[in-house]
Amino acid sequence: MGEGRDGLLAKDVPEAAPLRDAERRILEAENKDRLLMFQAYAEVLLAESGLPLEENIELMRSEFASSAKELAEPGEWVQNDQGRWARKG
């Protein structure tokens, strides 16, 4: 697993072993929670920014992805803005 550039956890990272059922369920639950969080924050921003909801959601996802990459531990997979995967150094 790794932190994707879209703010979601990704399972298709280099050298990844297939996920066990429990791991897959955790990944899916985490991504579902993240999508709900992005939606909720975007709705709050909508009132403040006046931008369309979808633009606010994309902004939230992008900002979250940047933060997640910064907070990732050395050795964890992170995806850059161009879509390339690398282990955090």
Sine and cosine of phi, psi and omega as CSV:
sin_phi,cos_phi,sin_psi,cos_psi,sin_omega,cos_omega
0.00,0.00,0.39,-0.92,0.05,-1.00
-0.37,-0.93,0.20,-0.98,0.03,-1.00
-1.00,0.08,0.91,-0.41,-0.02,-1.00
-0.99,0.15,0.34,-0.94,-0.01,-1.00
-0.94,0.34,-0.18,0.98,0.01,-1.00
-0.99,-0.11,0.12,0.99,0.01,-1.00
1.00,0.05,0.04,1.00,0.00,-1.00
-0.93,-0.36,0.38,-0.93,0.14,-0.99
-0.96,0.28,0.63,-0.78,0.00,-1.00
-0.88,-0.48,0.59,-0.81,0.03,-1.00
-0.99,-0.16,-0.30,0.95,-0.09,-1.00
-1.00,-0.08,0.91,0.41,0.03,-1.00
-0.97,-0.24,0.36,-0.93,0.03,-1.00
-0.83,0.56,0.54,-0.84,0.07,-1.00
0.89,0.47,0.28,0.96,-0.05,-1.00
-0.98,0.19,0.73,-0.68,0.14,-0.99
-0.98,0.18,0.45,-0.90,0.06,-1.00
-0.84,0.54,0.63,-0.78,0.01,-1.00
-0.96,0.26,0.64,-0.77,0.15,-0.99
-0.96,0.27,0.28,-0.96,-0.04,-1.00
-0.83,0.56,-0.69,0.72,-0.02,-1.00
-0.89,0.45,-0.66,0.75,0.02,-1.00
-0.91,0.42,-0.66,0.75,0.01,-1.00
-0.89,0.46,-0.67,0.74,0.01,-1.00
-0.91,0.42,-0.63,0.78,0.05,-1.00
-0.90,0.43,-0.72,0.69,0.01,-1.00
-0.86,0.51,-0.72,0.69,-0.01,-1.00
-0.90,0.43,-0.66,0.75,0.02,-1.00
-0.91,0.41,-0.68,0.74,0.03,-1.00
-0.89,0.46,-0.71,0.71,0.00,-1.00
-0.91,0.41,-0.60,0.80,0.06,-1.00
-0.89,0.46,-0.70,0.71,0.04,-1.00
-0.89,0.46,-0.67,0.74,0.01,-1.00
-0.89,0.45,-0.67,0.74,0.02,-1.00
-0.89,0.46,-0.63,0.77,0.07,-1.00
-0.90,0.44,-0.65,0.76,0.03,-1.00
-0.90,0.45,-0.71,0.71,0.01,-1.00
-0.86,0.51,-0.69,0.72,0.00,-1.00
-0.88,0.48,-0.73,0.68,-0.04,-1.00
-0.89,0.45,-0.73,0.68,0.02,-1.00
-0.91,0.42,-0.61,0.79,0.00,-1.00
-0.91,0.42,-0.59,0.81,0.03,-1.00
-0.92,0.39,-0.59,0.81,0.07,-1.00
-0.92,0.40,-0.70,0.71,0.01,-1.00
-0.90,0.45,-0.54,0.84,-0.02,-1.00
-0.82,0.58,-0.70,0.71,0.00,-1.00
-0.91,0.41,-0.53,0.85,-0.05,-1.00
-1.00,0.04,-0.63,0.78,-0.15,-0.99
-1.00,-0.08,-0.48,0.88,-0.07,-1.00
0.98,0.21,-0.01,1.00,0.05,-1.00
-0.96,0.27,0.44,-0.90,0.08,-1.00
-0.86,0.52,0.51,-0.86,-0.06,-1.00
-0.80,0.59,-0.71,0.70,-0.03,-1.00
-0.87,0.49,-0.61,0.79,0.04,-1.00
-0.91,0.40,-0.63,0.77,0.05,-1.00
-0.91,0.42,-0.63,0.77,0.04,-1.00
-0.89,0.47,-0.72,0.69,0.02,-1.00
-0.89,0.46,-0.62,0.78,0.05,-1.00
-0.89,0.46,-0.72,0.70,0.02,-1.00
-0.88,0.47,-0.68,0.73,-0.01,-1.00
-0.89,0.45,-0.68,0.73,-0.01,-1.00
-0.90,0.43,-0.71,0.70,0.00,-1.00
-0.91,0.41,-0.64,0.77,0.02,-1.00
-0.90,0.43,-0.68,0.73,0.00,-1.00
-0.87,0.50,-0.68,0.74,0.02,-1.00
-0.88,0.47,-0.70,0.72,0.02,-1.00
-0.90,0.43,-0.67,0.74,-0.02,-1.00
-0.89,0.45,-0.62,0.79,0.04,-1.00
-0.91,0.42,-0.65,0.76,0.02,-1.00
-0.90,0.44,-0.63,0.78,-0.07,-1.00
-0.99,0.11,-0.20,0.98,0.00,-1.00
-0.87,0.49,0.57,-0.82,0.02,-1.00
-0.98,0.18,0.44,-0.90,0.09,-1.00
-0.81,0.58,0.71,-0.70,0.01,-1.00
0.99,-0.11,-0.28,0.96,0.05,-1.00
-0.97,0.23,0.51,-0.86,0.02,-1.00
-0.98,0.20,0.72,-0.69,0.09,-1.00
-0.71,-0.71,0.53,-0.84,-0.02,-1.00
-0.96,-0.28,0.76,-0.65,0.01,-1.00
-0.99,0.14,0.05,-1.00,-0.07,-1.00
-0.90,0.43,-0.35,0.94,0.03,-1.00
-1.00,0.00,-0.03,1.00,0.04,-1.00
1.00,-0.06,0.08,1.00,0.02,-1.00
-1.00,0.04,0.62,-0.78,0.00,-1.00
-0.99,-0.12,0.61,-0.79,0.09,-1.00
-0.46,-0.89,0.45,-0.89,0.12,-0.99
-0.98,0.18,0.69,-0.72,0.02,-1.00
-0.92,0.40,0.71,-0.70,-0.05,-1.00
-1.00,0.09,0.00,0.00,0.00,0.00
